[in-house]
Amino acid sequence: MRASIVRVVAVVLCISCGVSPVLADWDTSPGTNAVFASRSGVTIPSCHDGEATLLTATIKEGSAKSVLTMEAMMLFERQLPPLSGPARITARPAVNGVFMEPSTGTTYFPMAQQCPADITFCTISGIFWLDLDVAEAIHPGKFLGKSLNIKLVGCEASGGEGAIAHVTVKAQMVKK
């Protein structure tokens, strides 16, 4: 909490002095129960080339009777390539190769957004979760007592590949 307050104060001071805050790559991996990661200057590939890993993070060990929750956000600012239509950008997280909820059977719902070609600011965000006991029952030996390797994968579906994004995630393992 104290670190968050210090960062907010630093940003406010930078802005009030006319100095732009610098976006930097951060990663607290491996975390015991939580992990935070961000990356700036991430190039989003075309979905025709398949999804690419945009950001990774790790929690040391999955625990029984726990749920892994994750919040993710991507910010596009003045860096959408020229398009004839909206940029359709999607991203979704996976843990140890298994996509997180929400889903219905084999269909997984990514965070997605259509960013109009004539704007200079667009965000997408999502909240995801995975019950580690259920995941372990379906995929024995992959989650409980193992490192939880989190990947946010994504792509751009409308020919606007090359968009530059700032990507951030927060993942936390919580008891049920």
Secondary structure, 3 states (H helix, E strand, C coil): CHHHHHHHHHHHHHHHCCCCCCCCCEECCCECCEEEEEEEEEEECEHHHCCEEEEEEEECCECCCEEEEEEEEEEEECCCCCCCCCEEEEEEEEECCEECECEECCEECCEEEEECCCCCEEEEEEEEEEEHHHHHHHCCCCCECCCEEEEEEEEECCCCCCEEEEEEEEEEEEEC
